[in-house]
């Protein structure tokens, strides 16, 4: 028996470890491996980098870069362009950018350019989820998408599972296009501090309450305690002039600060450059720092927990790595929220005019960070918005199902008081929103809410169409069958309506309204002789 005043004993997990060698990273991998696709169901945040707007930004950047590449080397048009997404996660962003790229290809007369989008992850269950996802099926059948097991922290081959092609210096004739969203913040970092003109490495120690241990492993990462010990860093710390020169920049220019060094990300980039003949084009959106002033006066690194954990990305270090190794970069002017950055090896952005134009418009201009800032402000007042405001916001989002699901009840409540032009505009865009549906486990179904909208504006045939589509995803539910029955009755499908009402009654045998409808329809459908 223990007293309430007895302190809980702490277990020391590791002491004075180089940050990049900490067991934290193994725990991180174990979490994603165990959770699989469920990590993105109300645990790990991902919307900010998985919406139709950011997909459009990436599609514009990518196709601009491909056109620049072909202009510089016309023979590039004869070979495929591979787009490798690192740490694909939920797959929603992949779907949106795939869809947008191939829509844009038609309007830009680029359909003869071979593009293969590669969704990669180290977790096999995630790959299996992508392979069978209905939204990805059309692209899979056309050979426009493939999958690969890729561990960013292990130097192993990358083999496309469908085409059975290994990405290497022979197959990658064209530059490898790489997307890195919310991934550089979750793989290994080193940590340093600058004090009185000297550079020190921060060695990490981990402990946790005894109650958080099971089978000699921590149960929850959120209950870990992190302590740091300071040890002076020797010159030539990485034995790599491209990296050591960056540490020298921090040693000379930072007055008093701690900072992270994204060594896991840089090692992965070095591997990908090697596979791609030193020709890569990277677009990354993540939380992080992009200037020297933003790295000043920081405390020792802290972790943000959300099922897994994440850290701020030092984009300034990645940019300098590209610069030191003969490449180029563009870092978005700092603003609150995520940063979008572009990196290119073995080239200069000034020699890529279309790419530079797209960067100016979609990264330095109205960026994914700006989009999310505006969305977040508007979302605070959705319940006061009229239908005109909502329609305009939905148009800005690219008719994003994720947003509409938050607005659906507000929309239906406004239908009767709204003007016909706005209602007809929204009705015309509903199929576009349906085409943006990417199913996730335990999530609401946009097809059902689209049906409810058409039902509310009395376009019953269209409502029925979407109720039928929703059945595949939501399964048998009282509300679905009841609403279907009402629509079927309105369009004169009385026998179908009776069948649907009976299905609804199976779901809720106490529904008086359903019983009354069944009695009414049975009487309506009875032979004339029985009616008499």
C-alpha positions as CSV (number, residue, x, y, z in Angstrom):
1,X,0.0,0.0,0.0
2,X,1.3,3.5,-0.9
3,X,0.4,6.8,0.7
4,X,-1.0,9.6,-1.4
5,X,2.1,11.6,-0.5
6,X,4.5,8.9,-1.7
7,X,6.2,10.2,-4.8
8,X,5.8,8.0,-7.9
9,X,9.1,6.5,-8.9
10,X,10.6,7.5,-12.1
11,X,12.2,5.1,-14.5
12,X,15.3,6.3,-16.5
13,X,14.9,5.0,-20.1
14,X,18.2,6.4,-21.5
15,X,20.9,8.9,-20.5
16,X,23.0,11.4,-22.4
17,X,22.1,10.2,-25.9
18,X,22.8,12.1,-29.1
19,X,19.3,13.3,-30.1
20,X,19.2,11.6,-33.5
21,X,20.1,8.3,-31.8
22,X,17.5,8.5,-29.1
23,X,14.9,5.7,-28.7
24,X,12.3,8.4,-29.2
25,X,12.5,7.8,-32.9
26,X,11.9,4.1,-32.5
27,X,8.8,4.8,-30.4
28,X,7.6,7.2,-33.1
29,X,8.0,4.5,-35.8
30,X,6.3,1.9,-33.6
31,X,3.3,4.2,-33.1
32,X,2.7,4.7,-36.8
33,X,3.4,1.0,-37.5
34,X,0.9,0.0,-34.9
35,X,-1.8,2.5,-35.7
36,X,-1.6,2.4,-39.5
37,X,-4.3,4.5,-41.1
38,X,-6.0,5.0,-37.8
39,X,-3.2,7.4,-36.7
40,X,-5.0,10.0,-38.9
41,X,-8.4,9.4,-37.4
42,X,-8.7,12.2,-34.8
43,X,-5.1,11.8,-33.7
44,X,-2.4,13.1,-35.9
45,X,-3.4,16.5,-37.5
46,X,-3.2,16.5,-41.3
47,X,-5.9,18.7,-42.8
48,X,-3.7,21.7,-43.3
49,X,-1.5,19.7,-45.8
50,X,-4.3,17.5,-47.2
51,X,-6.9,19.8,-48.8
52,X,-7.8,20.7,-52.4
53,X,-6.2,24.1,-52.2
54,X,-2.7,22.9,-51.3
55,X,-3.1,20.2,-53.9
56,X,-3.6,22.8,-56.5
57,X,-0.5,24.7,-55.3
58,X,1.6,21.5,-55.7
59,X,0.1,20.7,-59.1
60,X,0.9,24.2,-60.4
61,X,4.5,24.0,-59.1
62,X,5.0,20.5,-60.5
63,X,3.7,21.1,-64.0
64,X,5.6,24.3,-64.2
65,X,8.8,22.5,-63.3
66,X,8.1,19.8,-65.8
67,X,7.5,22.3,-68.6
68,X,10.8,24.1,-67.6
69,X,12.7,20.8,-67.7
70,X,11.4,19.9,-71.1
71,X,12.2,23.4,-72.5
72,X,15.8,23.0,-71.2
73,X,16.0,19.4,-72.5
74,X,13.4,18.4,-75.1
75,X,14.4,14.8,-74.8
76,X,12.9,14.8,-71.2
77,X,9.5,14.5,-72.8
78,X,10.4,11.0,-73.9
79,X,10.9,9.7,-70.4
80,X,8.5,9.5,-67.4
81,X,8.5,12.0,-64.6
82,X,8.2,10.4,-61.2
83,X,6.6,12.2,-58.2
84,X,7.6,10.6,-54.9
85,X,5.5,11.5,-51.9
86,X,7.4,10.9,-48.6
87,X,5.4,9.6,-45.6
88,X,2.1,9.6,-47.5
89,X,0.0,9.0,-44.3
90,X,-3.7,9.2,-44.9
91,X,-3.5,9.4,-48.7
92,X,-6.0,12.2,-49.0
93,X,-3.4,14.8,-50.2
94,X,-2.2,12.2,-52.8
95,X,-5.7,11.8,-54.1
96,X,-6.3,15.6,-54.4
97,X,-3.0,16.3,-56.1
98,X,-3.3,13.3,-58.5
99,X,-6.7,14.5,-59.5
100,X,-5.6,18.1,-60.0
101,X,-2.5,17.2,-61.9
102,X,-4.4,15.1,-64.4
103,X,-7.1,17.7,-64.8
104,X,-4.5,20.3,-65.5
105,X,-2.7,18.1,-68.0
106,X,-5.7,18.1,-70.2
107,X,-6.1,21.9,-70.3
108,X,-2.3,22.4,-70.7
109,X,-2.0,19.8,-73.6
110,X,0.4,17.7,-71.5
111,X,-1.4,14.4,-71.7
112,X,1.4,12.9,-73.8
113,X,3.9,13.5,-70.9
114,X,4.2,10.4,-68.7
115,X,3.7,11.1,-65.0
116,X,3.7,8.5,-62.3
117,X,2.8,9.5,-58.7
118,X,4.4,7.2,-56.1
119,X,2.7,7.0,-52.7
120,X,5.4,5.9,-50.2
121,X,5.3,4.9,-46.5
122,X,7.3,2.6,-44.3
123,X,4.1,1.1,-42.8
124,X,2.9,-1.8,-44.9
125,X,-0.8,-1.6,-43.7
126,X,-0.9,2.0,-45.1
127,X,0.2,0.8,-48.5
128,X,-2.5,-1.9,-48.4
129,X,-5.1,0.8,-47.6
130,X,-4.0,2.9,-50.6
131,X,-4.0,-0.1,-53.0
132,X,-7.7,-0.9,-52.3
133,X,-9.0,2.6,-51.9
134,X,-11.9,3.3,-54.3
135,X,-10.9,7.0,-54.9
136,X,-7.5,5.8,-56.2
137,X,-8.8,3.0,-58.4
138,X,-9.2,5.0,-61.6
139,X,-5.6,6.3,-61.4
140,X,-4.3,2.8,-60.6
141,X,-6.1,1.3,-63.5
142,X,-4.4,3.8,-65.9
143,X,-1.0,3.3,-64.4
144,X,-0.8,6.9,-63.1
145,X,-0.2,5.9,-59.5
146,X,2.1,3.4,-57.8
147,X,3.2,2.5,-54.3
148,X,6.5,1.9,-52.5
149,X,7.7,0.9,-49.1
150,X,10.2,3.5,-48.3
151,X,11.9,4.1,-44.9
152,X,13.4,7.6,-44.9
153,X,15.9,6.6,-42.2
154,X,17.2,3.5,-43.9
155,X,19.3,3.3,-47.1
156,X,17.2,0.7,-48.9
157,X,16.0,0.4,-52.5
158,X,12.7,2.0,-53.6
159,X,10.7,-0.5,-55.7
160,X,7.4,0.4,-57.3
161,X,5.0,-2.4,-56.2
162,X,2.8,-2.4,-59.3
163,X,5.2,-1.7,-62.1
164,X,8.0,-3.6,-60.4
165,X,10.5,-0.8,-61.3
166,X,13.3,0.2,-59.0
167,X,13.9,3.9,-58.7
168,X,17.6,4.4,-59.3
169,X,20.1,6.2,-61.5
170,X,19.2,4.1,-64.5
171,X,15.4,4.5,-64.3
172,X,15.3,8.1,-63.2
173,X,16.3,9.8,-66.4
174,X,14.3,12.9,-65.5
175,X,14.6,14.8,-62.1
176,X,12.8,13.2,-59.3
177,X,10.0,15.4,-58.0
178,X,9.5,14.9,-54.2
179,X,6.7,16.0,-51.9
180,X,7.5,16.2,-48.1
181,X,4.5,17.4,-46.1
182,X,4.5,17.1,-42.3
183,X,7.3,14.5,-42.5
184,X,10.6,16.4,-41.9
185,X,9.1,17.3,-38.5
186,X,8.7,13.6,-37.4
187,X,12.1,12.1,-38.3
188,X,15.4,12.3,-36.5
189,X,17.0,15.6,-35.5
190,X,20.2,16.6,-33.7
191,X,20.1,19.4,-31.1
192,X,22.6,22.1,-30.4
193,X,23.0,25.2,-28.4
194,X,25.1,28.3,-28.8
195,X,26.5,30.0,-25.7
196,X,29.1,32.8,-25.6
197,X,30.3,32.1,-29.1
198,X,30.7,28.3,-28.6
199,X,28.7,25.5,-30.1
200,X,27.5,22.7,-27.8
201,X,25.5,19.5,-28.6
202,X,22.5,18.8,-26.4
203,X,22.5,15.2,-25.2
204,X,19.1,13.9,-24.3
205,X,18.0,11.9,-21.2
206,X,14.6,10.3,-21.0
207,X,12.6,9.2,-18.0
208,X,8.9,8.4,-17.2
209,X,6.8,7.6,-14.2
210,X,6.9,3.9,-13.3
211,X,3.1,3.8,-13.9
212,X,3.7,4.6,-17.5
213,X,5.8,1.5,-18.1
214,X,4.5,-1.8,-19.4
215,X,6.6,-4.8,-20.6
216,X,9.7,-2.5,-20.1
217,X,8.3,0.0,-22.6
218,X,6.6,3.4,-22.1
219,X,2.8,3.2,-22.7
220,X,2.3,6.9,-23.6
221,X,4.9,9.2,-25.2
222,X,3.1,12.2,-23.7
223,X,4.2,11.1,-20.2
224,X,8.0,11.2,-21.1
225,X,10.2,13.7,-19.4
226,X,13.2,15.1,-21.4
227,X,16.3,16.5,-19.9
228,X,19.4,17.8,-21.7
229,X,23.1,17.8,-20.9
230,X,25.5,20.2,-22.6
231,X,28.6,18.9,-24.3
232,X,30.9,21.1,-26.4
233,X,30.8,20.1,-30.1
234,X,34.0,19.4,-31.8
235,X,35.0,21.1,-35.1
236,X,33.9,19.1,-38.1
237,X,31.1,17.5,-36.2
238,X,29.5,15.7,-39.2
239,X,32.7,15.3,-41.1
240,X,30.8,16.8,-44.1
241,X,31.8,20.2,-45.2
242,X,28.3,20.9,-46.6
243,X,26.8,20.3,-43.1
244,X,29.6,21.5,-40.9
245,X,29.7,24.9,-42.6
246,X,26.0,25.4,-41.6
247,X,26.9,24.7,-38.0
248,X,29.6,27.3,-38.3
249,X,27.0,29.8,-39.5
250,X,25.0,29.2,-36.3
251,X,28.1,29.3,-34.1
252,X,29.1,32.7,-35.5
253,X,25.7,34.4,-35.9
254,X,23.5,33.2,-33.1
255,X,24.1,34.9,-29.8
256,X,22.3,32.7,-27.4
257,X,19.9,30.0,-28.6
258,X,19.2,26.3,-29.0
259,X,18.3,24.8,-32.3
260,X,17.4,21.6,-34.1
261,X,19.4,20.2,-37.0
262,X,17.3,18.1,-39.4
263,X,19.9,15.4,-39.9
264,X,17.4,12.6,-40.7
265,X,15.8,14.7,-43.4
266,X,19.1,15.7,-44.9
267,X,20.3,12.1,-45.0
268,X,17.1,11.1,-46.8
269,X,17.6,13.9,-49.3
270,X,21.2,12.8,-49.9
271,X,20.0,9.3,-50.6
272,X,17.3,10.5,-53.0
273,X,19.8,12.8,-54.8
274,X,22.1,9.8,-55.3
275,X,19.2,7.7,-56.7
276,X,18.2,10.5,-59.1
277,X,21.6,11.5,-60.5
278,X,21.7,14.5,-58.2
279,X,18.5,15.9,-59.8
280,X,15.7,16.5,-57.4
281,X,12.9,19.0,-57.0
282,X,11.4,19.1,-53.6
283,X,8.3,20.9,-52.3
284,X,7.7,20.8,-48.5
285,X,5.1,22.3,-46.2
286,X,5.6,22.0,-42.5
287,X,5.9,24.0,-39.3
288,X,9.4,25.4,-38.8
289,X,12.0,28.1,-39.0
290,X,13.3,29.6,-42.3
291,X,15.5,32.6,-41.2
292,X,18.5,33.2,-38.9
293,X,16.6,35.7,-36.8
294,X,13.8,33.2,-36.2
295,X,16.4,30.8,-34.7
296,X,17.6,33.3,-32.2
297,X,16.7,33.1,-28.4
298,X,15.1,29.7,-28.6
299,X,15.0,27.4,-25.6
300,X,15.9,23.8,-25.6
301,X,13.8,21.8,-28.1
302,X,10.3,20.7,-27.1
303,X,8.1,18.0,-28.5
304,X,4.4,18.5,-29.6
305,X,2.4,15.4,-28.8
306,X,-0.7,14.4,-30.9
307,X,-0.7,10.6,-30.7
308,X,2.8,10.8,-32.2
309,X,5.1,13.7,-31.7
310,X,6.6,16.4,-34.0
311,X,9.2,19.1,-33.9
312,X,9.9,22.4,-35.6
313,X,11.7,21.9,-38.9
314,X,14.9,23.9,-39.5
315,X,14.2,24.9,-43.2
316,X,17.1,27.3,-43.0
317,X,19.6,24.4,-42.5
318,X,18.0,22.4,-45.4
319,X,18.2,25.5,-47.7
320,X,21.9,26.0,-46.9
321,X,22.6,22.4,-47.5
322,X,21.1,22.8,-51.1
323,X,23.0,26.0,-51.6
324,X,26.3,24.4,-50.4
325,X,25.9,21.4,-52.7
326,X,25.2,23.5,-55.9
327,X,21.5,23.7,-55.8
328,X,19.0,26.4,-55.0
329,X,15.9,27.1,-52.8
330,X,13.0,29.4,-52.1
331,X,11.8,29.9,-48.5
332,X,8.4,31.6,-48.1
333,X,8.5,34.9,-46.3
334,X,7.9,34.0,-42.6
335,X,4.3,34.2,-41.5
336,X,2.3,32.5,-38.8
337,X,1.5,28.9,-39.5
338,X,3.1,26.3,-41.8
339,X,6.0,27.2,-44.2
340,X,6.1,26.1,-47.8
341,X,9.6,25.7,-49.2
342,X,11.0,24.7,-52.6
343,X,14.4,23.1,-53.1
344,X,16.2,22.1,-56.4
345,X,19.5,20.4,-56.9
346,X,21.9,20.8,-59.8
347,X,20.0,23.9,-61.0
348,X,19.1,27.5,-60.2
349,X,15.5,28.8,-59.9
350,X,16.4,31.8,-62.0
351,X,16.9,29.4,-64.9
352,X,13.4,27.9,-64.4
353,X,11.1,30.8,-65.4
354,X,7.7,29.0,-65.2
355,X,8.7,27.4,-61.9
356,X,9.7,30.8,-60.5
357,X,6.4,32.3,-61.6
358,X,4.4,29.6,-59.9
359,X,6.5,30.0,-56.7
360,X,5.9,33.7,-56.7
361,X,2.1,33.2,-57.2
362,X,1.5,30.1,-55.0
363,X,4.2,30.2,-52.3
364,X,5.1,33.8,-51.8
365,X,1.7,34.9,-52.9
366,X,-1.5,33.3,-51.6
367,X,0.1,30.3,-50.0
368,X,-1.3,27.2,-48.3
369,X,-0.5,29.0,-45.0
370,X,-2.6,32.0,-46.1
371,X,-5.4,29.8,-47.2
372,X,-5.5,28.0,-43.8
373,X,-5.4,31.3,-41.9
374,X,-8.4,32.7,-43.8
375,X,-10.3,29.4,-43.5
376,X,-9.7,29.2,-39.7
377,X,-11.0,32.8,-39.2
378,X,-14.1,32.1,-41.3
379,X,-14.7,28.8,-39.6
380,X,-15.1,30.7,-36.3
381,X,-18.1,32.4,-37.7
382,X,-19.7,29.7,-39.8
383,X,-22.8,29.6,-37.6
384,X,-23.5,33.3,-38.3
385,X,-22.7,33.1,-42.0
386,X,-25.4,33.4,-44.7
387,X,-25.5,31.1,-47.7
388,X,-23.7,33.6,-49.9
389,X,-20.7,33.7,-47.5
390,X,-20.7,29.9,-47.3
391,X,-20.9,29.4,-51.0
392,X,-18.0,31.8,-51.5
393,X,-15.9,30.1,-48.9
394,X,-16.7,26.7,-50.4
395,X,-15.6,27.9,-53.8
396,X,-12.3,29.1,-52.2
397,X,-11.7,25.7,-50.7
398,X,-12.2,24.0,-54.1
399,X,-15.4,22.4,-52.7
400,X,-13.7,20.5,-49.9
401,X,-15.9,17.8,-48.3
402,X,-14.0,18.2,-45.0
403,X,-15.2,21.8,-44.7
404,X,-18.8,21.2,-45.9
405,X,-19.3,18.5,-43.3
406,X,-18.8,21.2,-40.7
407,X,-21.4,23.4,-42.5
408,X,-24.0,21.0,-43.7
409,X,-26.6,21.6,-41.0
410,X,-26.2,25.4,-41.3
411,X,-26.6,25.2,-45.1
412,X,-29.9,23.2,-44.9
413,X,-31.2,25.6,-42.2
414,X,-30.6,28.5,-44.6
415,X,-32.2,27.1,-47.8
416,X,-35.7,28.5,-47.3
417,X,-34.5,32.1,-46.8
418,X,-31.8,32.2,-49.5
419,X,-32.0,33.4,-53.0
420,X,-32.3,31.0,-56.0
421,X,-29.0,32.1,-57.6
422,X,-26.9,31.0,-54.6
423,X,-28.9,27.8,-54.2
424,X,-28.5,26.9,-57.8
425,X,-24.8,27.8,-57.7
426,X,-24.2,25.4,-54.8
427,X,-26.4,22.7,-56.4
428,X,-24.2,22.9,-59.6
429,X,-21.0,22.4,-57.6
430,X,-22.2,19.5,-55.5
431,X,-21.0,16.9,-58.0
432,X,-17.5,18.5,-57.9
433,X,-17.6,18.1,-54.1
434,X,-18.7,14.4,-54.4
435,X,-15.7,13.8,-56.8
436,X,-13.5,15.1,-54.0
437,X,-14.6,12.5,-51.5
438,X,-11.8,10.4,-50.1
439,X,-13.1,7.9,-47.6
440,X,-11.5,7.7,-44.2
441,X,-12.4,5.2,-41.4
442,X,-14.8,6.5,-38.7
443,X,-15.5,9.7,-40.7
444,X,-18.8,11.2,-41.9
445,X,-20.0,10.6,-45.4
446,X,-20.1,13.7,-47.7
447,X,-22.4,11.8,-50.2
448,X,-25.1,11.6,-47.5
449,X,-24.9,15.4,-46.8
450,X,-25.0,16.2,-50.5
451,X,-28.2,14.1,-50.7
452,X,-29.6,16.0,-47.8
453,X,-28.9,19.3,-49.6
454,X,-30.7,18.2,-52.8
455,X,-33.5,16.9,-50.6
456,X,-33.8,20.2,-48.9
457,X,-34.1,22.1,-52.2
458,X,-36.6,19.6,-53.4
459,X,-34.5,18.1,-56.2
460,X,-35.5,14.6,-55.2
461,X,-34.0,12.6,-58.1
462,X,-30.5,14.0,-57.4
463,X,-31.0,13.4,-53.7
464,X,-31.9,9.8,-54.3
465,X,-28.8,9.3,-56.4
466,X,-26.6,10.4,-53.6
467,X,-28.5,8.5,-50.9
468,X,-27.9,5.3,-52.9
469,X,-24.2,6.2,-53.3
470,X,-23.9,6.9,-49.5
471,X,-25.3,3.4,-48.7
472,X,-22.0,1.8,-49.7
473,X,-20.1,3.9,-47.2
474,X,-22.5,4.4,-44.2
475,X,-24.3,1.0,-44.3
476,X,-27.9,0.5,-43.3
477,X,-29.1,3.4,-41.2
478,X,-32.6,4.5,-40.2
479,X,-32.1,8.1,-41.4
480,X,-30.8,7.0,-44.8
481,X,-33.6,4.6,-45.5
482,X,-36.2,7.1,-44.2
483,X,-34.9,9.9,-46.3
484,X,-34.7,7.7,-49.4
485,X,-38.3,6.6,-48.9
486,X,-39.5,10.3,-48.7
487,X,-37.7,11.1,-52.0
488,X,-39.0,8.0,-53.7
489,X,-42.5,8.9,-52.6
490,X,-42.1,12.4,-54.0
491,X,-41.0,11.1,-57.5
492,X,-43.8,8.5,-57.6
493,X,-41.7,5.4,-56.8
494,X,-44.3,4.2,-54.3
495,X,-43.2,0.5,-54.2
496,X,-39.6,1.5,-53.7
497,X,-40.7,4.0,-51.0
498,X,-42.6,1.2,-49.2
499,X,-39.6,-1.0,-49.3
500,X,-37.3,1.7,-48.0
501,X,-39.7,2.6,-45.2
502,X,-39.8,-1.1,-44.2
503,X,-36.0,-1.1,-44.1
504,X,-36.1,2.0,-41.9
505,X,-38.5,0.3,-39.5
506,X,-36.1,-2.6,-39.2
507,X,-33.5,-0.1,-38.0
508,X,-36.0,1.6,-35.6
509,X,-39.1,-0.5,-34.8
510,X,-40.5,2.3,-32.5
511,X,-40.7,5.0,-35.2
512,X,-44.4,6.0,-35.3
513,X,-43.9,8.1,-38.4
514,X,-42.4,5.2,-40.3
515,X,-45.3,2.9,-39.3
516,X,-47.8,5.5,-40.5
517,X,-46.1,5.9,-43.8
518,X,-46.0,2.1,-44.3
519,X,-49.7,1.9,-43.5
520,X,-50.5,4.8,-45.9
521,X,-48.4,3.3,-48.8
522,X,-49.8,-0.2,-48.2
523,X,-53.3,1.2,-48.6
524,X,-52.3,3.3,-51.6
525,X,-50.8,0.3,-53.4
526,X,-53.6,-2.1,-52.5
527,X,-55.7,-3.4,-55.5
528,X,-58.8,-1.3,-56.3
529,X,-61.1,-4.1,-55.1
530,X,-59.4,-4.1,-51.7
531,X,-59.7,-0.3,-51.5
532,X,-63.5,-0.7,-52.1
